[in-house]
Amino acid sequence: MSEDRVWKEWGRSAKQAVREQYPFQLHQLETEVLKKIKTQNRRRGWKIASWTAGVAVCATFFLQVVQPFSGAESIFGVTGGQRYPEQFEWTTPDKGFSHALKNGYPILPEIKVEKDGFTFQLKDLMVDQRRITYTLLVSGEKLEAIVKDNDEDKKFALLYGGLDVSLGDMSLSGGASKDLQLIKGTYYFVIKANYLLESQKMQELVNQPNPVLPITIQRQNKEVNEVLAEMRVPLPKAVVAAEKVIQPTEGSNTESRLGAEEILNSLSVNQMVAAPTMMQVELEAKLKNGFELKRLQNARLVDEKGNEYSAMDDTLNPNVKQILGTDKYTIKFIPSFYHSDLPERLELRFDGIVANRKIGDSHVLSMKDKYPRDISFGKRTLHIQKVYYENDKLFIVIPNKEPEEITLRIDGQNYNELIVADTRETVTLDFPVKKKDSYDLLLSGLDREESIFEGIIPILSKK
């Protein structure tokens, strides 16, 4: 599908998700993002467009686990005894964070830094060895000047695209919303973050004497990251010691009752790790014919009382993460057993699986062949409508319908440019190769399989 269509569909789905699922509304951000999407005449490749939209959707949908928390209003939104107007919306904790709060897990003290005309306030910061959430407020005379600048592109690029927060060299996954709000005559740029942390880096950090989490606020300035402020957050003992390992009951972790699935040989639970705000379950899955596990449909943990612990799931992207080079995967759930006794019985339940496998194929693309021509690839068919050589480039014309699922290369080279027809019905790829009678056409992509069945994996069973 063309990039315009990708962005249009993303805009529609993301906006609907914000309205229906979030306990807060980011109307101003929605308006700015969609306005920019409409005004940009993008002509990048499918892979770039699809990846960009995917990241945007991931960042948007990651926070779908956010739920209202009775009583959280008195904690989140009040820091240092200061209460802001009702229209100012603080980060709302999800079930994992709110459960930890109710059980006395700490919110870390506010940090405030003033530098070069900006004021940075890091508030409502809560972190364990697996996750972090915070609200960052940016204000000051420099922000006022940026907001009042009539250059909308410059303002958008700086605020919504150029301002970034990093935690040292740690990789982050998840989402951060950005919003500009006017409160009592003062502009605040608000970043509300909810990230998964790189557990190995966090483990190295907490093993240090007097561990401190480094936070850097920077912006893109002429292709260079300009550091605006740096903060150092001391981690108390409650964070440093905050993990428990839970082993499945011996003999209870059977692989029965998996159903008559077609691609899954076996699935078992190796162990669980309980952190204050979430639980991580390590799975071992053996699949057939080179497939890898990508999703457990409607995954949840269920105890003997029928209480359910939901998987952290954005419904679009994989909710399981493969441990590279192994048949092992991880999946995360909230809230956590960390603050309570283990249940007498616990099961992993799900309604089926989704699996992918990488596929590739090669064909000879002859200039003498008759076109249109169909090429089978996995379960799909690539329709080549036209092939021609012009201006030292080979051009391939194909329909503008889900081509991002197949990557094309000619003589090992990726295409140089993508041209969407005015009718939007076709796209043309050009490859900077020498003129020949025939070329090696390389195809690569993914096969997707979905199997629906009732999956029940026992984890804990008191004897």
Order of alpha helices (4+ residues) and beta strands (2+ residues): alpha-alpha-alpha-beta-beta-alpha-beta-beta-beta-alpha-alpha-beta-beta-beta-alpha-beta-beta-alpha-beta-beta-beta-beta-beta-beta-beta-beta-beta-beta-beta-beta-beta-beta-beta-beta-beta
